[in-house]
Amino acid sequence: MLGHLIEVVTPIVIHLLELMGILIIIVGSIKAFYRFIVNMITKKFYPIKIEFAQSLTLALEFKLGAEILKTVIVRSMDEMYILAAIIVLRAILAFVIHWEMKADLESKIHN
């Protein structure tokens, strides 16, 4: 009974987490583009890159959560290998974005 409930609920939660990640990317992209246009017009500085990187990192976290939940419903080792590769790639992406944000912040502080 519990196994059936997990099989029914888990895919729904996975899709919701994926959707949240997509929505965060869309909203973050629109907001960054808007700030970019405003910066061009007003010539004021606004940390667009940092804010957009934060949106991407947050979206990756939601998508990574969905991938982790997928491990519950994996049926074969081949699926597990693919899922593990996706998880590793998304974790590397999140690390690179954090590293880029940190480097950008440090360069702003020293200038």
BADO-144994 format. One record per residue: residue in three letters; x, y, z of N, C-alpha, C in turn. Coordinates in pm, whole numbers, plus 50000, padded with zeros to 5 digits. Layout:
<sites>
ALAXYZXYZXYZ ...
</sites>
This chain:
<sites>
MET500824988050000500005000050000500865012650000 LEU501865013250089502745024850094503565026049966 GLY503985014649912504735014649786503915020549673 HIS502645017049670501755022449565501575037549582 LEU501405042049705501265056349733502505063949689 ILE503685058349718504935064749676505015065449524 GLU504615054749455504645054549309503695064649248 VAL502605067749316501625077349264502035091749297 VAL502465094249421502745107949466504105113049418 THR505115104449417506475108849383506565115349245 PRO506005109549138506085116349008505425130149007 ILE504355131749081503685144849088504605154949155 VAL505215151049266506125160049337507345163149250 ILE507855153149178508995155149089508645165648983 HIS507485164248921507065173748818506865187748876 LEU506335188648998506175201749062507525208349089 LEU508485200649139509815206149163510475210749034 GLU510325202748928510885206548798510225219448748 LEU508915220348764508175232248721508615244548800 MET508815242848931509285254149012510655258948965 GLY511545249548933512855253248881512755260848749 ILE511885256248662511685263048534511135277048554 LEU510155278248642509555291448669510585301148728 ILE511435296148816512475304648875513435309548766 ILE513795300848674514675304948564513995315448477 ILE512725313348446511995322948362511895336548430 VAL511465336648556511325349248629512685356048646 GLY513715348348681515045353948696515575359748566 SER515295353148455515745358048324515045371048287 ILE513755371448307512995383648275513465395248362 LYS513645392448490514095402948583515495407848546 ALA516395398648512517765402548474517745410648345 PHE516925406748250516845414248125516285428248148 TYR515265429148233514695442148267515755451048332 ARG516505445448428517565453148495518655457348397 PHE518945448648300519935451748198519505463948116 ILE518245464048074517715475347997517745488148080 VAL517315487248206517325498848295518745503948314 ASN519715494848331521125498948346521625506148221 MET521215501448105521655507947982521085522147970 ILE519845523748010519185536747997519685546648103 THR519745542148227520095551248338521585552048366 LYS522355542748313523805542048336524155539848483 LYS523205534348559523455530948699523905516348707 PHE524675513348810525145499648830524135491948912 TYR523815480048867522995470748943523595456848922 PRO523785449149027524475436149014523595425548945 ILE523405427348816522545418248739523105404048740 LYS524385403048716525015389948704524855381748832 ILE525045388248945524945381349074523505376949099 GLU522575385849073521165382649096520705371349004 PHE521125371848878520735361348784521375348048823 ALA522635348448866523305336248910522595330149032 GLN522115338649122521365333649237520075326749192 SER519405332249092518195325949039518515312348978 LEU519595311848902519975299148839520355288748944 THR521065293149047521445283949153520215278549225 LEU519285287249257518065282849324517275273249236 ALA517175276349108516465267449015517155253849007 LEU518475253949005519215241349002518965233049127 GLU518825239749240518545232549365517185225349358 PHE516185232149303514875225749288514965214049192 LYS515665215949082515795205348983516625193649037 LEU517615196749119518415186349183517555178449282 GLY516695185449354515765178649445514875168949369 ALA514405173049252513585164249169514375151949126 GLU515625153949088516465142649046516695132949162 ILE516895138349281517095129649397515835121549425 LEU514675127849412513435120449431513245109549325 LYS513785111749207513665101649101514365088749140 THR515345089549231516035077249273515085067649344 VAL513995072949398513015064449467512285055349370 ILE512065060049248511255052449153512065046149039 VAL513395045849052514245039848949514045024748949 ARG513945019148829513675004848815514904996548776 SER515915002748714517064994948670518365002448701 MET519464995248695520765001348721521145011148610 ASP520725008348486521005017648376520375031248404 GLU519125031248451518455043748487519195050648602 MET519695042748696520415048248811521715054948767 TYR522425048948672523665054848621523385068248553 ILE522335068648471521965081048403521585091548505 LEU520785087648603520345096848708521545101948789 ALA522465093148820523665097348895524475107348814 ALA524605104948684525345114348599524665127948596 ILE523335128148587522585140648586522775148048718 ILE522705140848829522885146948960524285152948973 VAL525295145648929526665150648936526825163148849 LEU526285162948727526385174548639525685186748697 ARG524515184848754523795196248813524515201448936 ALA525105192549015525875197049131527105204949087 ILE527755200348981528915207648928528485221348877 LEU527365221948807526845234848759526575244348875 ALA525955239348980525675247749097526975252749159 PHE527985243949168529275247949223529935258649137 VAL529905256849006530525266548915529825280148925 ILE528515280048934527775292648946528115299549078 HIS528185291749188528595297649317529995303449308 TRP530905296249245532285300749231532345313649149 GLU531575314049042531525325948956530965337949034 MET529915335649113529345346449193530365351749294 LYS531065342449359532045346449459533175354449394 ALA533645349949279534715357049208534235370849164 ASP533005371849118532455384649074532315394349192 LEU531845389149306531725397549426533085402549472 GLU534075393749472535425397649516536025408149422 SER535765406749292536295416649199535605430349218 LYS534325430249255533615442749281534145449549406 ILE534505441449506535015446849633536385453149612 HIS537245446849532538595451849510538665463649415 ASN537595466149341537585477449247537005489749307 
</sites>
